[in-house]
Amino acid sequence: MNHQQLTIIYSDKFLEHQTGYGHPERPARLTAIVEALKRVSWQEQLNWRSPTDRNPLPYIQQIHTPEHIFRIREIANRGGGYVDGDTPISAQSYDVALLAVSAWLDGIDAVLTDKNPAFVLARPPGHHATRDQAMGFCLFSNAAIAGYYALEQPNIERVAILDWDVHHGNGTEAIVQDYPNMAYCSLHQDPCYPGTGQRSYRGNYQNILNLPLAPGSTIKDYQTIFEAEVVPFLEQFKPDLLIVSAGYDANAKDSIANISLQPSDYGLLTKYVTSVTNLILFGLEGGYHLETLAESVVATLASCG
């Protein structure tokens, strides 16, 4: 590590999104990460911040339909329920999801102010949420909203989103494909939920790159793809800022899929992206094996120096 400051945006309020007994997307995911980061030897380089008390709705409304926002708020106001079979909403979930979006926007501000990477430790995740549908544990499309917000900032004309979650970010793709000054690149297991992310699909402006990986793939497969396709795609697009949808469910111990990465491998992936730009916002998506999830986030941040 060198001595650059890395901003972590986190709030205990993110624990109040309750998903119910046995659900993989649970509050313990965040507490495991926070506890691991409190133990690292490079404490002085971590700048912990709480999300600002902003109103993120104007930015959410630019990405999601009024009906989508209303539906989530109504289910929460009724005390909770399910949007689909695996996406629960509790009484606090709407407010927590708003705060999560605020945290991602604050992350953009931190990266542009400090000129260093930042990490948003928020939940619920977002990359499966489409303009009009919450699904796959996701309520609002955090990364896409943050990308759109970034484009409104001075000197930011192009934003790329790299998604290394084990699942394809169908929601992010569906939104980004409409913006020529945004790009989306996803590495994901195929076949796997949600069944989207075909390699042949390039988006409306050739701004989509899907890189399906076979079950059992290892860091060697990722290295090959990063060097041959991911890094060239990003470098050719020339983003002024990069957002990483940082899911950690491609770990070998994560039972939700069948990719065989180790936590330390995420340090290597981070080195690839920091070679493209230092203006990177990492935001938590999936990752459900608590120990490897926490170790992977530590590896990511340790490699940002």
C-alpha positions in Angstrom: 0.0 0.0 0.0 1.1 3.5 -0.6 -0.3 6.3 1.6 -3.3 7.5 -0.3 -6.5 7.9 1.6 -9.4 5.6 0.7 -12.9 6.7 1.6 -15.3 4.1 2.9 -19.0 5.1 3.0 -21.0 3.2 5.5 -23.9 3.5 8.0 -25.3 1.1 10.5 -28.7 2.0 9.0 -27.9 -0.3 6.1 -28.4 -3.2 8.6 -32.1 -2.2 9.0 -33.0 -3.7 5.5 -34.3 -7.0 6.9 -34.6 -9.9 4.5 -35.8 -12.6 6.8 -34.3 -15.8 8.3 -32.0 -17.7 5.9 -31.9 -15.1 3.2 -28.3 -14.8 1.8 -28.5 -11.0 1.4 -28.4 -10.3 5.1 -27.1 -7.6 7.4 -24.2 -9.8 8.6 -22.6 -9.3 5.2 -21.8 -5.7 6.1 -20.8 -6.3 9.7 -18.4 -9.0 8.6 -16.7 -6.5 6.2 -16.6 -3.7 8.7 -15.0 -5.9 11.4 -12.4 -7.1 8.9 -11.5 -3.6 7.8 -11.2 -2.5 11.5 -8.4 -5.1 11.9 -6.2 -4.1 9.0 -2.8 -2.7 9.7 -3.3 0.3 7.4 -6.2 1.8 9.4 -4.8 5.3 9.0 -5.5 5.1 5.2 -9.2 4.5 5.6 -11.4 7.5 5.8 -14.8 6.4 7.2 -17.7 8.6 6.2 -21.5 8.3 6.8 -23.8 9.0 3.9 -24.9 12.6 3.6 -28.5 13.5 4.4 -29.4 14.4 0.8 -32.6 13.7 -1.1 -31.6 11.1 -3.8 -35.1 10.9 -5.3 -34.5 13.3 -8.2 -31.7 11.0 -9.4 -33.7 7.8 -8.8 -36.5 9.3 -10.7 -34.3 9.9 -13.8 -33.6 6.2 -13.9 -36.7 4.4 -12.5 -40.3 4.7 -13.3 -42.7 6.4 -10.9 -44.6 3.1 -10.6 -41.4 1.3 -9.5 -40.5 3.8 -6.8 -44.2 3.9 -5.6 -44.4 0.0 -5.4 -41.3 -0.3 -3.2 -42.5 2.5 -0.9 -46.0 1.1 -0.6 -44.7 -2.4 0.3 -42.5 -0.9 3.0 -45.3 1.3 4.3 -47.5 -1.8 4.6 -44.9 -3.3 6.9 -43.1 -5.4 4.2 -43.6 -8.1 1.7 -42.0 -9.6 -1.4 -41.5 -7.9 -4.8 -40.6 -11.3 -6.3 -39.8 -14.8 -4.9 -36.4 -13.8 -3.6 -36.5 -10.0 -3.2 -38.0 -9.1 0.2 -38.9 -5.6 1.4 -39.2 -4.8 5.1 -40.7 -1.8 6.8 -37.4 0.1 6.7 -36.3 -1.1 3.3 -37.5 1.9 1.2 -35.6 4.4 3.5 -32.5 2.2 3.6 -32.6 1.9 -0.2 -32.8 5.7 -0.5 -29.8 5.9 1.8 -27.9 3.4 -0.2 -28.4 5.5 -3.3 -27.2 8.6 -1.4 -24.1 6.6 -0.3 -23.3 5.8 -4.0 -23.7 9.4 -5.0 -21.5 10.4 -2.0 -18.9 7.9 -3.3 -18.9 9.7 -6.7 -18.3 13.0 -4.9 -15.5 11.5 -2.8 -13.7 10.1 -5.8 -13.9 13.3 -7.7 -12.8 15.4 -4.7 -10.0 13.2 -3.4 -8.9 11.8 -6.8 -8.6 8.4 -5.1 -10.7 5.3 -5.1 -13.6 5.0 -2.7 -15.8 2.1 -1.6 -19.5 2.1 -0.8 -20.5 -0.5 1.8 -24.2 -0.3 1.4 -27.2 -2.6 0.9 -29.5 -3.5 -0.7 -27.5 -4.1 -3.8 -28.7 -2.8 -7.2 -27.4 -4.3 -10.4 -30.5 -6.5 -11.1 -33.0 -3.7 -10.7 -34.4 -2.5 -14.0 -36.1 0.8 -14.7 -39.5 -0.7 -13.6 -38.7 -4.0 -11.7 -37.0 -4.8 -8.5 -35.5 -8.3 -8.6 -32.6 -10.5 -7.5 -32.3 -8.9 -4.0 -32.0 -5.5 -5.7 -34.4 -2.5 -5.3 -32.8 0.5 -7.0 -30.1 0.4 -9.7 -27.3 2.0 -7.6 -24.5 1.8 -10.1 -26.5 3.2 -13.0 -27.9 6.0 -10.9 -24.4 6.9 -9.7 -23.1 6.8 -13.2 -25.8 9.1 -14.4 -25.1 11.4 -11.5 -21.4 11.4 -12.3 -22.1 12.6 -15.9 -23.7 15.7 -14.4 -20.4 16.7 -12.6 -17.9 19.0 -14.1 -15.3 17.5 -16.5 -17.0 14.1 -16.5 -18.1 13.2 -20.0 -17.7 9.4 -20.0 -18.4 6.9 -17.3 -17.8 3.1 -17.5 -19.2 0.5 -15.2 -17.4 -2.8 -14.7 -19.4 -5.5 -13.0 -17.5 -8.5 -11.6 -20.4 -9.9 -9.6 -20.9 -13.6 -10.5 -24.3 -12.7 -11.9 -25.0 -10.6 -15.0 -26.2 -7.1 -14.0 -29.2 -7.1 -16.3 -30.7 -4.0 -14.7 -27.5 -2.0 -15.1 -27.2 -3.1 -18.7 -30.8 -2.3 -19.6 -30.3 1.3 -18.4 -26.7 2.0 -19.6 -27.4 0.7 -23.1 -29.5 3.9 -23.7 -26.6 6.3 -23.0 -23.8 6.6 -25.5 -21.5 8.3 -22.9 -21.8 5.3 -20.6 -20.3 1.8 -21.0 -21.0 -1.4 -19.2 -18.8 -4.5 -19.0 -19.8 -7.6 -17.2 -18.0 -10.9 -16.3 -20.5 -13.5 -15.1 -21.1 -17.2 -14.9 -23.1 -18.7 -17.7 -25.5 -20.4 -17.3 -26.6 -18.7 -14.2 -29.3 -16.3 -12.8 -30.8 -14.1 -14.4 -30.1 -15.8 -17.8 -29.1 -12.5 -19.6 -25.7 -11.2 -20.7 -25.1 -12.9 -24.0 -21.7 -12.2 -25.5 -23.3 -11.2 -28.8 -25.2 -8.3 -27.3 -23.3 -5.0 -27.7 -26.0 -2.4 -26.8 -27.4 0.5 -28.8 -24.0 2.3 -29.1 -21.6 -0.7 -29.0 -21.2 0.3 -25.3 -21.9 -3.1 -23.8 -19.3 -5.9 -23.4 -20.6 -9.2 -21.9 -18.0 -11.8 -21.0 -19.7 -15.1 -19.9 -17.6 -17.5 -17.9 -18.1 -21.3 -17.6 -18.7 -22.8 -14.2 -15.4 -23.7 -12.5 -13.5 -20.8 -14.0 -10.5 -19.6 -12.0 -8.3 -16.5 -11.8 -6.3 -17.7 -14.8 -9.5 -17.4 -16.9 -10.2 -14.0 -15.5 -6.6 -12.8 -16.1 -6.8 -13.9 -19.8 -10.1 -12.1 -20.2 -9.1 -8.9 -18.4 -5.9 -8.6 -20.4 -7.5 -9.5 -23.8 -10.8 -7.8 -23.5 -11.7 -5.9 -20.3 -8.8 -3.6 -20.1 -8.7 -2.9 -23.9 -12.5 -2.2 -23.8 -12.1 0.3 -20.9 -9.1 2.0 -22.4 -10.7 2.4 -25.7 -13.8 3.9 -24.1 -11.6 6.3 -22.1 -13.8 6.8 -19.1 -13.3 9.9 -16.9 -14.6 7.8 -14.0 -15.0 4.1 -13.5 -17.6 2.4 -11.3 -17.1 -1.2 -10.2 -20.1 -3.2 -9.3 -18.1 -5.2 -6.8 -19.8 -8.5 -6.1 -17.8 -11.2 -4.4 -20.0 -14.2 -5.1 -17.5 -15.6 -7.6 -15.5 -16.9 -4.6 -15.1 -20.7 -4.6 -16.7 -20.9 -1.1 -19.8 -18.9 -2.1 -22.6 -21.4 -2.6 -24.7 -19.2 -4.8 -22.7 -20.0 -7.9 -19.8 -22.1 -9.2 -16.8 -19.9 -10.1 -13.6 -20.7 -8.2 -11.9 -17.4 -7.3 -10.1 -16.8 -4.0 -10.3 -13.6 -2.0 -6.7 -12.6 -2.9 -7.7 -12.8 -6.6 -9.8 -9.6 -6.2 -6.6 -7.8 -5.4 -5.3 -8.8 -8.8 -8.5 -7.7 -10.5 -8.3 -4.4 -8.7 -4.7 -3.9 -10.1 -6.1 -4.3 -13.6 -8.8 -1.5 -13.1 -6.4 0.9 -11.4 -4.2 0.6 -14.4 -7.0 2.2 -16.4 -7.8 5.0 -14.0 -7.4 6.0 -10.3 -10.9 7.6 -10.3 -12.8 4.5 -9.3 -15.9 4.0 -7.2 -16.3 0.5 -5.8 -19.8 -0.4 -4.7 -20.9 -3.6 -3.0 -23.2 -5.9 -4.9 -23.3 -9.7 -4.1 -21.1 -12.0 -2.0 -22.7 -14.2 0.6 -19.9 -16.3 2.2 -19.1 -14.0 5.1 -15.5 -14.8 5.6 -14.4 -14.7 1.9 -16.6 -11.7 1.3 -14.8 -9.7 4.0 -11.4 -11.0 2.9 -12.2 -10.0 -0.7 -13.1 -6.4 0.2 -9.9 -6.1 2.2 -7.9 -7.5 -0.8 -9.6 -5.0 -3.1 -8.8 -2.0 -0.9 -5.3 -3.2 -0.2 -4.6 -3.2 -3.9 -5.8 0.3 -4.5 -2.5 1.7 -3.4 
